[in-house]
Amino acid sequence: MFEIVLFIAVETLFFVFIYLFLILEKIYSILGILGGIILLSILINKIDKLNSFLKKCFSEYKTPAILYGIIFIIALPILLRNYPYQIFILFNAGLFALLALGLNWQIGSTNIVNFATGASFATGAYTSALLAIHMGWSFWILLPIGGLAAAGIGFILGLPCMKTKTYYLSLVTIAFTLIVYLLLNNLSWTGGPDGIADIPFPKIGNHSFGSPIRLFGWEIPFQANFYYLTVFLIALTFIVDRRLRYSRIGLAWNAIRNDEIAAECQGIDVTYSKVLSFSLNFFFDGIAGTLFAFCMSHISPESFTFNVSVTVVTIVIVGGMDNAVGVLFGALLMTLIPEKFQVFQNYRMLIFGFVILIMLRLRPKGLFPQTVRKYD
Amino acid sequence: MMENDHILITEDLTINFGGLRAVDGVDFYIKKGEVVGLIGPNGSGKTTFFNLITGIYKPDQGRILFEGENTIGEKPYKITRRGIARTFQNGRLFADISALDNVIIGMYTKQKTNLLDTIFRYRRVKTELREGAKRAMELLAFFSKELKDNCLKIVADLPHADRKRVEICRALASNPKLLLLDEPTGGMSPEETEELMQDIRKIKEQNKNITIIIIEHDMSVIERVADRVYVFNYGKKIADGPFSVISKDTKVIEAYLGEETEDVET
């Protein structure tokens, strides 16, 4: 009994931290909370007894822990009902989590350092935005179509990429992101630098995603619609991730990560496996892109720069290679913290560079390293 | 020389690396169920011969017939799917995942599920993996009880001898018709070598149909395991036959003792 109480207390503390961190504005209070989190994690790391106790609790009360987490995630927009921008930030974090979960199949599982996320994200967003405006298609049809369009691009990009390895492969993907960005800027039918405006809000029945949710007399800002949709999609991606990991596909990816020749000698079609990881990654990027386009209702090439790719790569490296939970934490860290330090906006890339350096030096496998598969 | 029970035949197999003729006009055959030893000084082209059979290198001339079909030009994964499995001289395990995962990956050719099964009909994948894990455990237990208990350890954390065993398990997992072992006892202590030899014999006893080609430097191993022996030197086959005959062949003795090349141990 004592255990579970303490355990709930720890989790609650964590949630309170997130909540406070989101709503506080003054940089000092944010710094204070950040310091608190760091201090706490150091404490947990240093005191072995506490550490092993928490680990034991987490494995014993896994289901209640996850349930509590889910309740918090659902309740968060209600708690934040007076802070629409904060809900938007969370939506943004969710988008990056989606992108990073997909990229994890490349960097984490297969060791393909892919910098083309910006391009795939853009493909999804522009495809569905254009189809919505010119053809009047509904968001719910465009969600998979945006994904499929991006997956097609991923397939086409994947094939020439297979001729290259390691750094050269990364260079090809960087070039691809830049090409897509330039195309979007210079083509007339994509709207050039102005992009595409007036993308209609999605609808469920009579409820438009552009209007607030009314619940028990509370009015939750319209951003919450997109927040909940993103959470739902992340949950789906989580399931897909787990299934892929525990399948011959995920095992083959891990084999390729370690040794391509040995993988091929196990009967694995390396080219197929790699192109598959490209296409799947791009598919989920495309879905995220569609979501982004419909939430913003206006997109321009500036949202799909190389910076997006770098951010997502950073998330995977910081969060944890080949570990979906880690990637989720990474996405929260790498989107919420820069958001709160708008003062340092100009140094964002510099800070990311530092973070990657420090992480690779101290925890090369990320905050949450990959776990060993168990089969029972 | 095409005969039905010859599972693998090579004719005039040759490959050049720049000016070096690594494998030079090798004629080779192996019958179904046979164990053939491949010996020769370092750099005599034994491993290159394996790489040619498994499709990692493409020969400049000659033929490779596996079960009567030409395999030249096929990608390694296709050749593996025909039923050829191998181990590597320096060990090429998938180092950052568990021993169990490694052996399950060895079953890749036997597994049937695809992407759609994985995402929409996961139950099939689950049963397939569970069966795979069960069989992998049996394979590991076949080599040693301890290895089975350590099967969830990351491969990089296992001792050298165990890694060699895991690699053989991974190769066996695909139920190969032809098994290529490249110095399986390399770096093992005499006791471990002895144990592994017994294991190889046990594999043979359990599965009479399996055909094995084994590269080995330890002559006592070759003497006891191999039905026939091929001797390579400078990429050429210089002799073949049962060990008792080979060991008295003057060319072979010359290759091993008459020249300085033997000092180039690595």
Interface residues (C-beta under 8 A of the other chain):
Chain A: V240 R243 L244 Y246 S247 R248 I249 L251 A252 N254 A255 R257 N258 D259 I261 A262 A263 E264 C265 Q266 G267 I268 D269 V270 L276 Q370 V372 R373 K374 Y375 D376
Chain B: T54 I56 K75 P76 Y77 T80 R81 A85 R86 F88 R92 L93 F94 A95 D96 I97 S98 L100 D101 I104 I105 G106 Y108 T109 Q111 T113 L115 T118 I119 Y122 V125 K126 E128 L129 R130 A133 L152 I154 R170 S174
